[in-house]
Amino acid sequence: MPSEQTSRQQQDRETARIEVRPKRLGLLVGGSGLIGGTIVHYFKKKVPDVELMAPNSKKLSLREPDDIRRYCEKYQPDFIINTAIAAINSDAQLAYEVNYLGAVHLAEIARERNIPFIHISSAAVMPTGRDLDESCRLPLTARMSNYAKSKLMTELTLEHMGRHGGLDYTILRLAVVYGKHDHKIQGFHRLLFTIADRSMPVLLTHRGVFHSYSHSKKLPPLIHHILGNRDEFSCQTYNVVDQEPVELAKLILTIRAYLDLSTPRRIFVPYPLARTGRTVIFWLLRRMSRIGIDARLPAELMFMENFYKTQTLSPARLLNSSYQDPYSDVTVISFLPELIEYYITRWQHFRLLSTFNEDFYRPDNGLEEFRQAPDRLLEKIHRNGYRL
């Protein structure tokens, strides 16, 4: 009886908060990832008139349409942001249910409630090539990867719902994402990890292969601006990328230089040879699984052909909009020192780097002096105005 009374009191408080709320209330799905977490942090710290809810998958599962509907009926959000994705190497069922059906369920609720729906998409829906604008998309075929197929289907359905159902949506298309606080080793951060762990002896790319990159911190202020300017941004798709693409070989060698490593060596491996190596690794992993050893091919190796093909996205549409990017001068190259300090320190703490020599890279944060010469460290901090 007391528990029922407590539960009823909690529901009454929730109802009262919704009925007389001074803030706009937003729902973000996918808050545990790099993009979602960055957006949640931004709105919490810099947007006091918005409360952004980011329920975990136990409270709201994209694979359960009834969960989504009940949650939105209870909290009545003023807008929805979808950053949730299944991994790039997910099977067909997971990619279909999370990336496609989950996004469509959210969009349908946004359409019914007549509220904005912001959807994060991917350059995986685009072909290779240079300076691709938002209209450049791959044809939908069964041969596409599960990830690309599900993301492309989502874009097509959102556009259809906008034309025929009145959905107020905006699609933000990202390229290779980088940023701090990614708890998974994937994408660009997998590349950084592979170099730091000395697992890349040579360059798995060609000269002159360029890619676009997307800084995770560029998204939150953009979304904030988009929500306040729906007339301009409604039913539109935007490439959200750094203004200048970067050559993959240059990026790899710059990381190597920052870490003061001797590998990968400046030897470019032809794609046919790299593909053969991948096939051999895949064959070995299958044999290992037969004796009970669970090992999988890294997702990035499944899409290794991307290392050998240029894909750069045009930022022109967003640059010509009313939005002013506060991070317009940031690139993956200029942000490397911060990325390296954050991730190398994190991976060392978790003992994830098996071959990395700490003497090659150690941020000057006073830790070694704290261990070996605390008196000298104390004197230096006092002399420098309490800064290292």
C-alpha positions in Angstrom: 0.0 0.0 0.0 2.7 2.6 0.9 4.6 1.7 -2.3 1.4 2.3 -4.4 0.9 5.6 -2.6 4.5 6.6 -3.3 4.2 5.6 -6.9 1.0 7.7 -7.2 2.7 10.7 -5.7 5.6 10.5 -8.1 3.1 10.3 -11.0 1.3 13.4 -9.7 4.5 15.3 -9.4 5.5 14.3 -13.0 2.1 15.4 -14.3 2.3 18.7 -12.4 5.8 19.4 -13.8 4.6 18.8 -17.3 1.5 20.9 -17.0 3.3 23.9 -15.6 6.8 23.7 -17.0 8.8 26.9 -17.6 11.2 25.2 -20.0 10.9 23.6 -23.4 11.3 19.9 -23.0 13.2 17.8 -25.5 13.7 14.1 -26.0 17.1 12.8 -27.2 17.5 9.2 -28.1 21.0 7.8 -28.2 22.5 9.8 -25.4 25.1 7.3 -24.4 27.1 7.8 -27.6 29.7 10.4 -28.5 27.2 12.6 -30.5 24.3 12.2 -28.1 26.4 12.8 -25.0 27.9 15.9 -26.5 24.5 17.3 -27.2 23.2 16.5 -23.7 26.2 18.2 -22.1 25.8 21.3 -24.2 22.1 21.8 -23.5 22.6 21.2 -19.8 25.4 23.7 -19.5 24.5 26.4 -22.1 20.7 26.3 -22.7 18.9 27.0 -19.4 15.5 27.4 -21.1 15.6 23.8 -22.4 15.4 20.5 -20.5 16.7 17.7 -22.6 15.8 14.2 -21.5 18.0 11.3 -22.6 16.6 8.0 -21.4 18.7 4.9 -21.6 17.6 1.8 -23.6 16.0 0.2 -20.5 13.6 3.1 -20.2 13.1 3.6 -23.9 14.0 1.0 -26.5 13.8 2.0 -30.2 13.0 -1.7 -30.9 9.7 -1.3 -28.9 7.3 1.1 -30.5 4.9 1.0 -27.5 7.8 2.1 -25.2 8.4 5.2 -27.4 4.7 6.1 -27.6 4.1 5.7 -23.8 7.2 7.7 -23.0 6.2 10.6 -25.3 2.6 10.5 -24.0 3.9 10.8 -20.5 6.5 13.6 -20.9 5.0 15.4 -24.0 8.3 16.6 -25.5 8.5 19.8 -27.6 11.0 18.3 -30.0 12.8 15.0 -30.6 16.5 14.4 -31.5 17.6 11.0 -32.8 21.3 10.2 -32.5 20.9 6.5 -31.9 22.5 4.0 -34.3 23.3 0.3 -34.4 27.0 -0.4 -35.1 28.3 -0.3 -38.6 28.8 -4.0 -38.6 25.4 -4.9 -37.2 23.4 -7.7 -38.7 20.3 -7.0 -40.9 17.8 -7.3 -38.1 19.5 -4.9 -35.7 20.3 -2.3 -38.4 16.7 -2.5 -39.6 15.0 -2.3 -36.2 17.2 0.4 -34.7 18.5 2.5 -37.5 15.3 2.4 -39.7 12.2 1.4 -37.8 13.3 3.1 -34.6 13.8 6.4 -36.4 10.5 6.1 -38.3 8.6 5.4 -35.0 10.1 8.5 -33.5 9.3 10.6 -36.6 5.7 9.3 -36.6 5.2 10.5 -33.1 6.9 13.9 -33.9 4.5 14.2 -36.9 1.4 13.4 -34.8 2.4 15.9 -32.1 3.5 18.5 -34.7 6.9 19.0 -33.2 10.4 19.2 -34.8 12.4 16.0 -35.5 16.1 16.3 -35.8 17.8 13.2 -37.3 21.5 12.4 -37.4 22.4 10.6 -40.6 25.7 9.5 -42.2 27.9 10.0 -45.3 27.5 6.2 -45.7 24.4 7.0 -47.8 26.6 9.0 -50.3 28.9 7.8 -53.1 32.6 8.4 -53.3 33.8 11.5 -54.9 34.8 15.1 -54.2 32.7 18.1 -53.0 29.5 16.1 -52.8 26.4 18.2 -52.0 23.3 17.0 -50.2 21.6 15.7 -53.3 24.3 13.1 -53.9 23.0 9.7 -52.7 23.6 6.1 -53.5 20.8 4.2 -55.2 19.0 1.9 -52.8 20.0 -1.7 -53.5 20.1 -5.0 -51.6 23.9 -5.2 -52.0 24.5 -2.2 -49.7 25.8 -2.7 -46.2 23.1 -3.1 -43.6 24.2 0.2 -42.0 24.2 2.2 -45.2 20.9 0.7 -46.4 19.1 1.4 -43.1 20.4 5.0 -43.0 19.4 5.7 -46.6 16.0 4.2 -46.1 15.5 6.5 -43.1 16.4 9.6 -45.1 14.0 8.6 -47.9 11.1 7.9 -45.5 11.6 11.2 -43.6 11.5 13.1 -46.9 8.3 11.2 -47.8 6.7 12.0 -44.5 7.7 15.6 -44.9 6.1 15.8 -48.4 3.0 13.8 -47.7 2.5 13.8 -43.9 3.6 17.2 -42.8 6.6 16.0 -40.8 8.8 18.9 -39.6 12.2 17.3 -39.9 15.9 18.3 -40.4 18.5 15.7 -41.4 22.1 16.4 -40.4 24.6 14.2 -42.3 28.0 13.5 -40.7 31.2 12.3 -42.2 34.0 10.7 -40.1 33.2 11.8 -36.6 35.9 12.8 -34.1 35.7 14.3 -30.6 36.5 13.6 -26.9 34.5 11.4 -24.6 33.7 8.5 -27.0 33.6 5.4 -24.8 33.8 3.1 -27.7 36.9 2.5 -29.9 35.4 3.0 -33.3 35.7 5.1 -36.5 38.4 7.7 -36.3 39.3 6.7 -32.7 39.9 3.1 -33.9 42.5 4.6 -36.3 44.1 6.5 -33.5 44.1 3.5 -31.3 45.6 1.3 -34.0 48.5 3.7 -34.6 49.1 4.2 -30.8 49.1 0.4 -30.3 51.6 0.0 -33.2 49.2 -2.4 -35.0 49.5 -0.6 -38.3 53.0 -1.3 -39.7 52.4 0.4 -43.1 49.9 2.7 -44.7 46.6 1.1 -45.8 45.7 3.8 -48.3 46.8 5.5 -51.5 48.4 8.9 -51.9 45.8 11.6 -52.5 42.9 9.9 -50.7 40.9 12.6 -48.9 37.9 12.4 -46.5 35.7 14.9 -44.8 35.5 14.9 -41.0 32.8 16.1 -38.5 33.7 17.5 -35.1 31.2 16.3 -32.5 31.2 19.7 -30.7 29.9 21.4 -33.9 26.5 19.7 -33.6 25.0 21.0 -30.4 25.0 24.8 -31.2 23.8 24.0 -34.7 20.8 22.0 -33.3 20.1 24.8 -30.9 20.0 27.2 -33.8 17.9 24.9 -36.0 15.3 24.5 -33.3 14.9 28.3 -33.1 14.7 28.8 -36.9 12.3 26.1 -38.2 11.1 28.2 -41.2 14.6 28.1 -42.6 15.7 24.6 -41.7 12.5 22.5 -41.9 12.4 19.7 -44.4 16.1 20.2 -45.2 19.3 18.1 -45.2 22.7 19.5 -44.4 26.2 18.2 -44.6 27.9 19.0 -41.2 31.6 18.7 -41.9 34.8 20.7 -41.4 35.3 23.1 -44.2 38.5 21.5 -45.4 38.9 17.7 -46.1 42.1 16.0 -45.0 44.3 13.5 -46.8 44.2 10.2 -44.9 48.0 9.5 -45.3 48.8 13.0 -43.9 46.5 12.4 -40.9 48.1 9.0 -40.1 51.6 10.4 -40.4 50.7 13.4 -38.3 49.4 11.1 -35.5 52.6 9.1 -35.8 54.7 12.3 -35.4 52.7 13.5 -32.4 53.3 10.1 -30.7 56.9 10.0 -31.8 56.5 6.5 -33.2 58.4 4.7 -36.0 55.3 3.0 -37.5 53.4 3.0 -39.6 56.2 3.4 -42.2 55.7 5.5 -45.3 54.9 2.5 -47.4 51.6 2.5 -49.3 50.0 -1.0 -49.6 48.0 -1.5 -52.8 44.4 -2.3 -52.2 44.5 -5.8 -53.8 47.2 -6.8 -51.4 45.4 -5.2 -48.4 42.2 -7.0 -49.4 44.1 -10.4 -49.6 45.4 -9.8 -46.1 42.0 -9.0 -44.8 40.7 -12.3 -46.3 43.4 -14.3 -44.6 42.6 -12.7 -41.2 38.9 -13.4 -41.7 39.8 -17.0 -42.5 41.9 -17.4 -39.4 39.2 -15.9 -37.2 36.7 -18.3 -38.5 39.0 -21.2 -37.7 39.5 -19.8 -34.2 35.8 -19.6 -33.6 35.5 -23.4 -34.2 37.7 -24.1 -31.2 35.7 -21.8 -28.9 37.7 -18.6 -29.3 35.4 -15.6 -30.0 37.2 -13.2 -32.2 35.8 -10.8 -34.8 37.1 -8.8 -37.6 37.2 -5.1 -36.6 34.3 -3.3 -38.2 36.6 -0.8 -39.9 38.4 -3.6 -41.8 35.0 -4.7 -43.3 34.9 -1.3 -45.0 38.6 -1.1 -45.8 37.9 0.0 -49.4 36.9 3.4 -47.9 40.6 3.8 -47.0 41.4 3.8 -50.7 38.6 6.0 -52.0 38.1 9.8 -51.7 34.8 11.0 -50.2 34.5 14.7 -49.4 31.3 16.5 -48.6 30.4 20.1 -49.5 29.6 22.3 -46.5 28.2 25.1 -48.9 24.5 24.8 -48.0 25.2 25.2 -44.2 27.7 27.9 -44.8 25.2 29.9 -46.8 22.5 29.5 -44.1 21.9 31.9 -41.1 24.0 29.7 -38.9 27.4 30.9 -37.8 29.7 28.0 -36.7 31.6 28.9 -33.5 34.1 26.2 -34.4 34.7 27.0 -38.0 38.5 27.0 -37.7 38.6 23.6 -36.0 39.8 20.6 -38.0 40.8 17.1 -37.1 44.4 18.1 -37.6 44.2 21.1 -35.3 42.3 19.1 -32.7 44.8 16.2 -32.6 46.8 17.3 -29.6 43.6 17.4 -27.4 42.4 14.1 -28.8 45.7 12.4 -28.3 46.1 13.6 -24.7 42.5 12.5 -23.8 42.4 9.1 -25.5 46.0 8.0 -24.8 45.6 8.9 -21.1 42.2 7.0 -21.0 43.5 3.9 -22.8 46.6 3.8 -20.6 44.4 4.0 -17.5 42.4 1.0 -18.7 45.5 -0.8 -19.9 44.2 -1.2 -23.4 47.5 -0.3 -25.2 49.5 -3.5 -25.3 52.6 -2.2 -27.0 52.6 1.5 -26.4 55.7 2.9 -24.8 54.6 5.6 -22.3 57.9 7.4 -22.8 56.9 8.2 -26.3 53.9 10.3 -25.2 53.1 11.6 -21.8 51.1 14.8 -21.3 52.9 17.3 -19.1 50.4 17.3 -16.2 53.0 17.0 -13.4 52.1 13.4 -12.7 55.7 12.1 -13.1 57.1 14.9 -10.9 54.4 14.1 -8.3 55.7 10.5 -8.2 59.4 11.3 -8.2 60.0 14.9 -7.1 57.0 16.4 -5.3 59.0 19.3 -3.8 60.2 20.4 -7.3 56.6 20.1 -8.6 55.3 22.2 -5.7 57.9 24.9 -6.3 57.0 25.1 -10.0 53.3 25.3 -9.4 53.8 28.1 -6.9 56.2 30.0 -9.2 53.7 29.7 -12.1 50.7 31.1 -10.3 49.3 27.7 -9.4 49.4 26.4 -12.9 51.6 23.8 -14.5 
